[in-house]
Structures are given as C-alpha cells and as structure tokens.
Amino acid sequence: MKELVEYIAKSLVDNPDAVTVNEIDGEASIILELKVAPEDVGKVIGKQGRIAKAIRTVVKAAAVKHNKRVLVEII
C-alpha cells in the first residue's frame, strides 16, 4: 500500500524527492500519512479534493485483497 501511494504522489508533484509516506499498522487498519512539499499540496488534493478522493478510492480497492481498512491522510 505504501508503495502505491508513494508512486501516485510522485507522479503528481513537481518535487518528487519531497514525497514521504509513513505507514502505521494496526490490527484491522493501516494509516498512511502522505507528506509532500508545501507548494505541491494543492496538486495532491486537487480541486474540491477530487484527486485526494481518487487516491483514497484506489488504495481502498487495493486493500480489499489484504482484508484491511486503509486511511490515507495528507499532511
């Protein structure tokens, strides 16, 4: 999951070296904290949060295989 979010985020931003993803594991869920450069936050969130919502949808679909719940937080 971490690699998927990192790949998507690096494809969207101007400064891919500043992208970091922190994974916090729980019993039934995984929290992924996505950090990007301050000037790239708008590109990851998108207009009215559409890109962020799309990222979360793709990650949730991938999480079904692992029977886990995944939360993606953009910091």
PDB file of N, CA, C and O in Angstrom:
ATOM      1  N   MET A   1       0.815  -1.194   0.000  1.00  0.00           N
ATOM      2  CA  MET A   1       0.000   0.000   0.000  1.00  0.00           C
ATOM      3  C   MET A   1       0.861   1.260   0.000  1.00  0.00           C
ATOM      4  O   MET A   1       0.590   2.225  -0.715  1.00  0.00           O
ATOM      5  N   LYS A   2       1.894   1.219   0.817  1.00  0.00           N
ATOM      6  CA  LYS A   2       2.781   2.378   0.934  1.00  0.00           C
ATOM      7  C   LYS A   2       3.404   2.728  -0.416  1.00  0.00           C
ATOM      8  O   LYS A   2       3.466   3.898  -0.792  1.00  0.00           O
ATOM      9  N   GLU A   3       3.857   1.723  -1.132  1.00  0.00           N
ATOM     10  CA  GLU A   3       4.496   1.946  -2.420  1.00  0.00           C
ATOM     11  C   GLU A   3       3.510   2.499  -3.448  1.00  0.00           C
ATOM     12  O   GLU A   3       3.877   3.320  -4.289  1.00  0.00           O
ATOM     13  N   LEU A   4       2.255   2.044  -3.377  1.00  0.00           N
ATOM     14  CA  LEU A   4       1.226   2.520  -4.294  1.00  0.00           C
ATOM     15  C   LEU A   4       0.964   4.008  -4.092  1.00  0.00           C
ATOM     16  O   LEU A   4       0.920   4.766  -5.061  1.00  0.00           O
ATOM     17  N   VAL A   5       0.790   4.427  -2.855  1.00  0.00           N
ATOM     18  CA  VAL A   5       0.539   5.840  -2.560  1.00  0.00           C
ATOM     19  C   VAL A   5       1.743   6.685  -2.953  1.00  0.00           C
ATOM     20  O   VAL A   5       1.591   7.776  -3.502  1.00  0.00           O
ATOM     21  N   GLU A   6       2.939   6.179  -2.670  1.00  0.00           N
ATOM     22  CA  GLU A   6       4.162   6.913  -3.000  1.00  0.00           C
ATOM     23  C   GLU A   6       4.304   7.083  -4.517  1.00  0.00           C
ATOM     24  O   GLU A   6       4.688   8.154  -4.988  1.00  0.00           O
ATOM     25  N   TYR A   7       4.000   6.052  -5.266  1.00  0.00           N
ATOM     26  CA  TYR A   7       4.094   6.112  -6.729  1.00  0.00           C
ATOM     27  C   TYR A   7       3.101   7.129  -7.302  1.00  0.00           C
ATOM     28  O   TYR A   7       3.454   7.934  -8.164  1.00  0.00           O
ATOM     29  N   ILE A   8       1.868   7.084  -6.821  1.00  0.00           N
ATOM     30  CA  ILE A   8       0.849   8.015  -7.310  1.00  0.00           C
ATOM     31  C   ILE A   8       1.228   9.450  -6.978  1.00  0.00           C
ATOM     32  O   ILE A   8       1.127  10.333  -7.829  1.00  0.00           O
ATOM     33  N   ALA A   9       1.665   9.689  -5.746  1.00  0.00           N
ATOM     34  CA  ALA A   9       2.009  11.046  -5.315  1.00  0.00           C
ATOM     35  C   ALA A   9       3.202  11.588  -6.094  1.00  0.00           C
ATOM     36  O   ALA A   9       3.200  12.749  -6.502  1.00  0.00           O
ATOM     37  N   LYS A  10       4.220  10.758  -6.303  1.00  0.00           N
ATOM     38  CA  LYS A  10       5.404  11.214  -7.041  1.00  0.00           C
ATOM     39  C   LYS A  10       5.064  11.547  -8.495  1.00  0.00           C
ATOM     40  O   LYS A  10       5.709  12.400  -9.106  1.00  0.00           O
ATOM     41  N   SER A  11       4.058  10.880  -9.043  1.00  0.00           N
ATOM     42  CA  SER A  11       3.641  11.163 -10.409  1.00  0.00           C
ATOM     43  C   SER A  11       2.922  12.502 -10.529  1.00  0.00           C
ATOM     44  O   SER A  11       2.902  13.101 -11.605  1.00  0.00           O
ATOM     45  N   LEU A  12       2.336  12.972  -9.437  1.00  0.00           N
ATOM     46  CA  LEU A  12       1.532  14.188  -9.469  1.00  0.00           C
ATOM     47  C   LEU A  12       2.314  15.471  -9.192  1.00  0.00           C
ATOM     48  O   LEU A  12       1.964  16.530  -9.714  1.00  0.00           O
ATOM     49  N   VAL A  13       3.365  15.391  -8.380  1.00  0.00           N
ATOM     50  CA  VAL A  13       4.018  16.602  -7.871  1.00  0.00           C
ATOM     51  C   VAL A  13       5.198  17.042  -8.740  1.00  0.00           C
ATOM     52  O   VAL A  13       5.695  16.282  -9.571  1.00  0.00           O
ATOM     53  N   ASP A  14       5.637  18.299  -8.526  1.00  0.00           N
ATOM     54  CA  ASP A  14       6.810  18.829  -9.217  1.00  0.00           C
ATOM     55  C   ASP A  14       8.103  18.422  -8.533  1.00  0.00           C
ATOM     56  O   ASP A  14       9.146  18.332  -9.180  1.00  0.00           O
ATOM     57  N   ASN A  15       8.046  18.176  -7.226  1.00  0.00           N
ATOM     58  CA  ASN A  15       9.231  17.835  -6.449  1.00  0.00           C
ATOM     59  C   ASN A  15       9.066  16.428  -5.853  1.00  0.00           C
ATOM     60  O   ASN A  15       8.716  16.302  -4.680  1.00  0.00           O
ATOM     61  N   PRO A  16       9.312  15.372  -6.637  1.00  0.00           N
ATOM     62  CA  PRO A  16       9.080  14.009  -6.143  1.00  0.00           C
ATOM     63  C   PRO A  16      10.022  13.581  -5.018  1.00  0.00           C
ATOM     64  O   PRO A  16       9.720  12.629  -4.299  1.00  0.00           O
ATOM     65  N   ASP A  17      11.152  14.260  -4.853  1.00  0.00           N
ATOM     66  CA  ASP A  17      12.075  13.898  -3.781  1.00  0.00           C
ATOM     67  C   ASP A  17      11.520  14.245  -2.408  1.00  0.00           C
ATOM     68  O   ASP A  17      11.954  13.674  -1.408  1.00  0.00           O
ATOM     69  N   ALA A  18      10.569  15.169  -2.342  1.00  0.00           N
ATOM     70  CA  ALA A  18       9.998  15.603  -1.059  1.00  0.00           C
ATOM     71  C   ALA A  18       8.837  14.722  -0.607  1.00  0.00           C
ATOM     72  O   ALA A  18       8.298  14.933   0.480  1.00  0.00           O
ATOM     73  N   VAL A  19       8.445  13.749  -1.408  1.00  0.00           N
ATOM     74  CA  VAL A  19       7.314  12.884  -1.056  1.00  0.00           C
ATOM     75  C   VAL A  19       7.775  11.809  -0.075  1.00  0.00           C
ATOM     76  O   VAL A  19       8.730  11.078  -0.334  1.00  0.00           O
ATOM     77  N   THR A  20       7.078  11.731   1.053  1.00  0.00           N
ATOM     78  CA  THR A  20       7.329  10.658   2.014  1.00  0.00           C
ATOM     79  C   THR A  20       5.995  10.074   2.454  1.00  0.00           C
ATOM     80  O   THR A  20       5.002  10.789   2.586  1.00  0.00           O
ATOM     81  N   VAL A  21       5.988   8.773   2.679  1.00  0.00           N
ATOM     82  CA  VAL A  21       4.789   8.088   3.142  1.00  0.00           C
ATOM     83  C   VAL A  21       5.164   7.314   4.400  1.00  0.00           C
ATOM     84  O   VAL A  21       6.083   6.496   4.393  1.00  0.00           O
ATOM     85  N   ASN A  22       4.429   7.588   5.486  1.00  0.00           N
ATOM     86  CA  ASN A  22       4.645   6.904   6.754  1.00  0.00           C
ATOM     87  C   ASN A  22       3.486   5.937   6.972  1.00  0.00           C
ATOM     88  O   ASN A  22       2.321   6.326   6.893  1.00  0.00           O
ATOM     89  N   GLU A  23       3.810   4.682   7.245  1.00  0.00           N
ATOM     90  CA  GLU A  23       2.786   3.655   7.403  1.00  0.00           C
ATOM     91  C   GLU A  23       2.667   3.272   8.877  1.00  0.00           C
ATOM     92  O   GLU A  23       3.654   2.909   9.518  1.00  0.00           O
ATOM     93  N   ILE A  24       1.448   3.358   9.404  1.00  0.00           N
ATOM     94  CA  ILE A  24       1.183   2.983  10.790  1.00  0.00           C
ATOM     95  C   ILE A  24       0.234   1.787  10.762  1.00  0.00           C
ATOM     96  O   ILE A  24      -0.914   1.902  10.334  1.00  0.00           O
ATOM     97  N   ASP A  25       0.727   0.646  11.221  1.00  0.00           N
ATOM     98  CA  ASP A  25      -0.070  -0.587  11.190  1.00  0.00           C
ATOM     99  C   ASP A  25      -0.883  -0.752  12.464  1.00  0.00           C
ATOM    100  O   ASP A  25      -0.415  -0.485  13.571  1.00  0.00           O
ATOM    101  N   GLY A  26      -2.114  -1.200  12.268  1.00  0.00           N
ATOM    102  CA  GLY A  26      -2.969  -1.591  13.376  1.00  0.00           C
ATOM    103  C   GLY A  26      -3.449  -3.009  13.125  1.00  0.00           C
ATOM    104  O   GLY A  26      -3.034  -3.641  12.153  1.00  0.00           O
ATOM    105  N   GLU A  27      -4.322  -3.518  13.994  1.00  0.00           N
ATOM    106  CA  GLU A  27      -4.812  -4.881  13.808  1.00  0.00           C
ATOM    107  C   GLU A  27      -5.693  -5.006  12.570  1.00  0.00           C
ATOM    108  O   GLU A  27      -5.506  -5.910  11.755  1.00  0.00           O
ATOM    109  N   ALA A  28      -6.653  -4.096  12.433  1.00  0.00           N
ATOM    110  CA  ALA A  28      -7.591  -4.201  11.318  1.00  0.00           C
ATOM    111  C   ALA A  28      -7.438  -3.071  10.318  1.00  0.00           C
ATOM    112  O   ALA A  28      -8.117  -3.059   9.291  1.00  0.00           O
ATOM    113  N   SER A  29      -6.556  -2.117  10.602  1.00  0.00           N
ATOM    114  CA  SER A  29      -6.446  -0.976   9.694  1.00  0.00           C
ATOM    115  C   SER A  29      -5.007  -0.523   9.550  1.00  0.00           C
ATOM    116  O   SER A  29      -4.148  -0.838  10.374  1.00  0.00           O
ATOM    117  N   ILE A  30      -4.768   0.220   8.489  1.00  0.00           N
ATOM    118  CA  ILE A  30      -3.457   0.810   8.207  1.00  0.00           C
ATOM    119  C   ILE A  30      -3.682   2.292   7.957  1.00  0.00           C
ATOM    120  O   ILE A  30      -4.581   2.670   7.207  1.00  0.00           O
ATOM    121  N   ILE A  31      -2.873   3.125   8.579  1.00  0.00           N
ATOM    122  CA  ILE A  31      -2.933   4.563   8.334  1.00  0.00           C
ATOM    123  C   ILE A  31      -1.700   4.941   7.528  1.00  0.00           C
ATOM    124  O   ILE A  31      -0.574   4.637   7.922  1.00  0.00           O
ATOM    125  N   LEU A  32      -1.916   5.606   6.398  1.00  0.00           N
ATOM    126  CA  LEU A  32      -0.825   6.068   5.551  1.00  0.00           C
ATOM    127  C   LEU A  32      -0.795   7.587   5.600  1.00  0.00           C
ATOM    128  O   LEU A  32      -1.752   8.246   5.193  1.00  0.00           O
ATOM    129  N   GLU A  33       0.308   8.142   6.100  1.00  0.00           N
ATOM    130  CA  GLU A  33       0.466   9.585   6.180  1.00  0.00           C
ATOM    131  C   GLU A  33       1.318  10.038   5.002  1.00  0.00           C
ATOM    132  O   GLU A  33       2.484   9.660   4.895  1.00  0.00           O
ATOM    133  N   LEU A  34       0.747  10.834   4.130  1.00  0.00           N
ATOM    134  CA  LEU A  34       1.426  11.323   2.941  1.00  0.00           C
ATOM    135  C   LEU A  34       1.891  12.750   3.175  1.00  0.00           C
ATOM    136  O   LEU A  34       1.091  13.634   3.479  1.00  0.00           O
ATOM    137  N   LYS A  35       3.196  12.965   3.030  1.00  0.00           N
ATOM    138  CA  LYS A  35       3.758  14.302   3.182  1.00  0.00           C
ATOM    139  C   LYS A  35       4.403  14.707   1.864  1.00  0.00           C
ATOM    140  O   LYS A  35       5.166  13.945   1.270  1.00  0.00           O
ATOM    141  N   VAL A  36       4.083  15.925   1.414  1.00  0.00           N
ATOM    142  CA  VAL A  36       4.668  16.480   0.188  1.00  0.00           C
ATOM    143  C   VAL A  36       5.162  17.887   0.487  1.00  0.00           C
ATOM    144  O   VAL A  36       4.884  18.443   1.550  1.00  0.00           O
ATOM    145  N   ALA A  37       5.894  18.452  -0.459  1.00  0.00           N
ATOM    146  CA  ALA A  37       6.380  19.823  -0.309  1.00  0.00           C
ATOM    147  C   ALA A  37       5.183  20.769  -0.223  1.00  0.00           C
ATOM    148  O   ALA A  37       4.141  20.508  -0.825  1.00  0.00           O
ATOM    149  N   PRO A  38       5.328  21.873   0.529  1.00  0.00           N
ATOM    150  CA  PRO A  38       4.190  22.800   0.694  1.00  0.00           C
ATOM    151  C   PRO A  38       3.612  23.324  -0.613  1.00  0.00           C
ATOM    152  O   PRO A  38       2.403  23.539  -0.709  1.00  0.00           O
ATOM    153  N   GLU A  39       4.453  23.531  -1.617  1.00  0.00           N
ATOM    154  CA  GLU A  39       3.932  24.042  -2.886  1.00  0.00           C
ATOM    155  C   GLU A  39       3.210  22.970  -3.707  1.00  0.00           C
ATOM    156  O   GLU A  39       2.533  23.298  -4.681  1.00  0.00           O
ATOM    157  N   ASP A  40       3.343  21.702  -3.329  1.00  0.00           N
ATOM    158  CA  ASP A  40       2.707  20.611  -4.066  1.00  0.00           C
ATOM    159  C   ASP A  40       1.434  20.078  -3.411  1.00  0.00           C
ATOM    160  O   ASP A  40       0.794  19.174  -3.948  1.00  0.00           O
ATOM    161  N   VAL A  41       1.066  20.626  -2.270  1.00  0.00           N
ATOM    162  CA  VAL A  41      -0.110  20.120  -1.547  1.00  0.00           C
ATOM    163  C   VAL A  41      -1.368  20.258  -2.400  1.00  0.00           C
ATOM    164  O   VAL A  41      -2.197  19.349  -2.431  1.00  0.00           O
ATOM    165  N   GLY A  42      -1.515  21.370  -3.082  1.00  0.00           N
ATOM    166  CA  GLY A  42      -2.693  21.584  -3.922  1.00  0.00           C
ATOM    167  C   GLY A  42      -2.795  20.595  -5.062  1.00  0.00           C
ATOM    168  O   GLY A  42      -3.898  20.223  -5.465  1.00  0.00           O
ATOM    169  N   LYS A  43      -1.665  20.166  -5.585  1.00  0.00           N
ATOM    170  CA  LYS A  43      -1.673  19.200  -6.687  1.00  0.00           C
ATOM    171  C   LYS A  43      -2.112  17.820  -6.219  1.00  0.00           C
ATOM    172  O   LYS A  43      -2.735  17.074  -6.975  1.00  0.00           O
ATOM    173  N   VAL A  44      -1.788  17.478  -4.974  1.00  0.00           N
ATOM    174  CA  VAL A  44      -2.176  16.170  -4.439  1.00  0.00           C
ATOM    175  C   VAL A  44      -3.637  16.182  -4.013  1.00  0.00           C
ATOM    176  O   VAL A  44      -4.331  15.175  -4.157  1.00  0.00           O
ATOM    177  N   ILE A  45      -4.112  17.305  -3.492  1.00  0.00           N
ATOM    178  CA  ILE A  45      -5.504  17.388  -3.055  1.00  0.00           C
ATOM    179  C   ILE A  45      -6.437  17.589  -4.242  1.00  0.00           C
ATOM    180  O   ILE A  45      -7.481  16.941  -4.320  1.00  0.00           O
ATOM    181  N   GLY A  46      -6.082  18.472  -5.164  1.00  0.00           N
ATOM    182  CA  GLY A  46      -6.908  18.718  -6.339  1.00  0.00           C
ATOM    183  C   GLY A  46      -8.060  19.662  -6.046  1.00  0.00           C
ATOM    184  O   GLY A  46      -8.295  20.048  -4.901  1.00  0.00           O
ATOM    185  N   LYS A  47      -8.762  20.021  -7.090  1.00  0.00           N
ATOM    186  CA  LYS A  47      -9.912  20.916  -6.931  1.00  0.00           C
ATOM    187  C   LYS A  47     -11.016  20.182  -6.187  1.00  0.00           C
ATOM    188  O   LYS A  47     -11.435  19.091  -6.573  1.00  0.00           O
ATOM    189  N   GLN A  48     -11.475  20.808  -5.111  1.00  0.00           N
ATOM    190  CA  GLN A  48     -12.526  20.263  -4.250  1.00  0.00           C
ATOM    191  C   GLN A  48     -12.194  18.863  -3.739  1.00  0.00           C
ATOM    192  O   GLN A  48     -13.099  18.090  -3.425  1.00  0.00           O
ATOM    193  N   GLY A  49     -10.903  18.531  -3.653  1.00  0.00           N
ATOM    194  CA  GLY A  49     -10.468  17.255  -3.095  1.00  0.00           C
ATOM    195  C   GLY A  49     -10.666  16.059  -4.002  1.00  0.00           C
ATOM    196  O   GLY A  49     -10.675  14.922  -3.530  1.00  0.00           O
ATOM    197  N   ARG A  50     -10.823  16.288  -5.280  1.00  0.00           N
ATOM    198  CA  ARG A  50     -11.112  15.182  -6.200  1.00  0.00           C
ATOM    199  C   ARG A  50      -9.943  14.219  -6.348  1.00  0.00           C
ATOM    200  O   ARG A  50     -10.146  13.005  -6.375  1.00  0.00           O
ATOM    201  N   ILE A  51      -8.727  14.737  -6.444  1.00  0.00           N
ATOM    202  CA  ILE A  51      -7.565  13.854  -6.607  1.00  0.00           C
ATOM    203  C   ILE A  51      -7.322  13.062  -5.328  1.00  0.00           C
ATOM    204  O   ILE A  51      -7.018  11.870  -5.381  1.00  0.00           O
ATOM    205  N   ALA A  52      -7.455  13.726  -4.171  1.00  0.00           N
ATOM    206  CA  ALA A  52      -7.291  13.026  -2.890  1.00  0.00           C
ATOM    207  C   ALA A  52      -8.322  11.920  -2.753  1.00  0.00           C
ATOM    208  O   ALA A  52      -8.003  10.825  -2.289  1.00  0.00           O
ATOM    209  N   LYS A  53      -9.543  12.193  -3.151  1.00  0.00           N
ATOM    210  CA  LYS A  53     -10.598  11.185  -3.085  1.00  0.00           C
ATOM    211  C   LYS A  53     -10.295  10.016  -4.016  1.00  0.00           C
ATOM    212  O   LYS A  53     -10.538   8.861  -3.666  1.00  0.00           O
ATOM    213  N   ALA A  54      -9.765  10.313  -5.200  1.00  0.00           N
ATOM    214  CA  ALA A  54      -9.408   9.250  -6.145  1.00  0.00           C
ATOM    215  C   ALA A  54      -8.275   8.381  -5.600  1.00  0.00           C
ATOM    216  O   ALA A  54      -8.299   7.159  -5.752  1.00  0.00           O
ATOM    217  N   ILE A  55      -7.281   9.013  -4.963  1.00  0.00           N
ATOM    218  CA  ILE A  55      -6.179   8.251  -4.359  1.00  0.00           C
ATOM    219  C   ILE A  55      -6.729   7.322  -3.285  1.00  0.00           C
ATOM    220  O   ILE A  55      -6.363   6.148  -3.224  1.00  0.00           O
ATOM    221  N   ARG A  56      -7.600   7.847  -2.446  1.00  0.00           N
ATOM    222  CA  ARG A  56      -8.185   7.019  -1.372  1.00  0.00           C
ATOM    223  C   ARG A  56      -9.000   5.859  -1.945  1.00  0.00           C
ATOM    224  O   ARG A  56      -8.977   4.757  -1.396  1.00  0.00           O
ATOM    225  N   THR A  57      -9.715   6.095  -3.038  1.00  0.00           N
ATOM    226  CA  THR A  57     -10.521   5.038  -3.659  1.00  0.00           C
ATOM    227  C   THR A  57      -9.636   3.922  -4.208  1.00  0.00           C
ATOM    228  O   THR A  57      -9.943   2.743  -4.031  1.00  0.00           O
ATOM    229  N   VAL A  58      -8.545   4.286  -4.869  1.00  0.00           N
ATOM    230  CA  VAL A  58      -7.627   3.280  -5.421  1.00  0.00           C
ATOM    231  C   VAL A  58      -6.989   2.466  -4.293  1.00  0.00           C
ATOM    232  O   VAL A  58      -6.871   1.245  -4.397  1.00  0.00           O
ATOM    233  N   VAL A  59      -6.586   3.130  -3.237  1.00  0.00           N
ATOM    234  CA  VAL A  59      -5.936   2.427  -2.120  1.00  0.00           C
ATOM    235  C   VAL A  59      -6.934   1.516  -1.402  1.00  0.00           C
ATOM    236  O   VAL A  59      -6.578   0.411  -0.994  1.00  0.00           O
ATOM    237  N   LYS A  60      -8.168   1.965  -1.246  1.00  0.00           N
ATOM    238  CA  LYS A  60      -9.178   1.102  -0.613  1.00  0.00           C
ATOM    239  C   LYS A  60      -9.449  -0.140  -1.455  1.00  0.00           C
ATOM    240  O   LYS A  60      -9.641  -1.231  -0.917  1.00  0.00           O
ATOM    241  N   ALA A  61      -9.464   0.028  -2.771  1.00  0.00           N
ATOM    242  CA  ALA A  61      -9.679  -1.119  -3.652  1.00  0.00           C
ATOM    243  C   ALA A  61      -8.526  -2.117  -3.530  1.00  0.00           C
ATOM    244  O   ALA A  61      -8.747  -3.328  -3.546  1.00  0.00           O
ATOM    245  N   ALA A  62      -7.305  -1.614  -3.410  1.00  0.00           N
ATOM    246  CA  ALA A  62      -6.146  -2.498  -3.250  1.00  0.00           C
ATOM    247  C   ALA A  62      -6.136  -3.152  -1.870  1.00  0.00           C
ATOM    248  O   ALA A  62      -5.617  -4.257  -1.716  1.00  0.00           O
ATOM    249  N   ALA A  63      -6.700  -2.485  -0.870  1.00  0.00           N
ATOM    250  CA  ALA A  63      -6.706  -3.013   0.498  1.00  0.00           C
ATOM    251  C   ALA A  63      -7.677  -4.175   0.668  1.00  0.00           C
ATOM    252  O   ALA A  63      -7.542  -4.960   1.606  1.00  0.00           O
ATOM    253  N   VAL A  64      -8.643  -4.292  -0.218  1.00  0.00           N
ATOM    254  CA  VAL A  64      -9.618  -5.377  -0.121  1.00  0.00           C
ATOM    255  C   VAL A  64      -8.919  -6.729  -0.205  1.00  0.00           C
ATOM    256  O   VAL A  64      -9.348  -7.689   0.435  1.00  0.00           O
ATOM    257  N   LYS A  65      -7.845  -6.811  -0.991  1.00  0.00           N
ATOM    258  CA  LYS A  65      -7.098  -8.066  -1.126  1.00  0.00           C
ATOM    259  C   LYS A  65      -6.499  -8.514   0.206  1.00  0.00           C
ATOM    260  O   LYS A  65      -6.384  -9.711   0.470  1.00  0.00           O
ATOM    261  N   HIS A  66      -6.116  -7.546   1.045  1.00  0.00           N
ATOM    262  CA  HIS A  66      -5.463  -7.856   2.306  1.00  0.00           C
ATOM    263  C   HIS A  66      -6.426  -7.873   3.489  1.00  0.00           C
ATOM    264  O   HIS A  66      -6.008  -8.049   4.634  1.00  0.00           O
ATOM    265  N   ASN A  67      -7.701  -7.692   3.213  1.00  0.00           N
ATOM    266  CA  ASN A  67      -8.729  -7.646   4.260  1.00  0.00           C
ATOM    267  C   ASN A  67      -8.396  -6.630   5.353  1.00  0.00           C
ATOM    268  O   ASN A  67      -8.548  -6.906   6.543  1.00  0.00           O
ATOM    269  N   LYS A  68      -7.949  -5.478   4.936  1.00  0.00           N
ATOM    270  CA  LYS A  68      -7.608  -4.405   5.868  1.00  0.00           C
ATOM    271  C   LYS A  68      -8.358  -3.142   5.467  1.00  0.00           C
ATOM    272  O   LYS A  68      -8.825  -3.009   4.336  1.00  0.00           O
ATOM    273  N   ARG A  69      -8.463  -2.230   6.405  1.00  0.00           N
ATOM    274  CA  ARG A  69      -9.046  -0.908   6.151  1.00  0.00           C
ATOM    275  C   ARG A  69      -7.895   0.071   6.096  1.00  0.00           C
ATOM    276  O   ARG A  69      -7.041   0.076   6.983  1.00  0.00           O
ATOM    277  N   VAL A  70      -7.860   0.903   5.067  1.00  0.00           N
ATOM    278  CA  VAL A  70      -6.746   1.828   4.879  1.00  0.00           C
ATOM    279  C   VAL A  70      -7.260   3.252   4.896  1.00  0.00           C
ATOM    280  O   VAL A  70      -8.240   3.584   4.229  1.00  0.00           O
ATOM    281  N   LEU A  71      -6.576   4.098   5.676  1.00  0.00           N
ATOM    282  CA  LEU A  71      -6.875   5.526   5.723  1.00  0.00           C
ATOM    283  C   LEU A  71      -5.676   6.270   5.166  1.00  0.00           C
ATOM    284  O   LEU A  71      -4.543   6.006   5.567  1.00  0.00           O
ATOM    285  N   VAL A  72      -5.908   7.192   4.252  1.00  0.00           N
ATOM    286  CA  VAL A  72      -4.840   8.000   3.679  1.00  0.00           C
ATOM    287  C   VAL A  72      -5.019   9.425   4.184  1.00  0.00           C
ATOM    288  O   VAL A  72      -6.042  10.060   3.930  1.00  0.00           O
ATOM    289  N   GLU A  73      -4.009   9.924   4.906  1.00  0.00           N
ATOM    290  CA  GLU A  73      -4.028  11.285   5.420  1.00  0.00           C
ATOM    291  C   GLU A  73      -2.974  12.099   4.707  1.00  0.00           C
ATOM    292  O   GLU A  73      -1.823  11.673   4.608  1.00  0.00           O
ATOM    293  N   ILE A  74      -3.348  13.262   4.210  1.00  0.00           N
ATOM    294  CA  ILE A  74      -2.393  14.158   3.549  1.00  0.00           C
ATOM    295  C   ILE A  74      -1.989  15.217   4.555  1.00  0.00           C
ATOM    296  O   ILE A  74      -2.823  15.978   5.044  1.00  0.00           O
ATOM    297  N   ILE A  75      -0.702  15.256   4.858  1.00  0.00           N
ATOM    298  CA  ILE A  75      -0.179  16.164   5.881  1.00  0.00           C
ATOM    299  C   ILE A  75       0.608  17.270   5.220  1.00  0.00           C
ATOM    300  O   ILE A  75       1.137  18.146   5.905  1.00  0.00           O
TER     301      ILE A  75
END
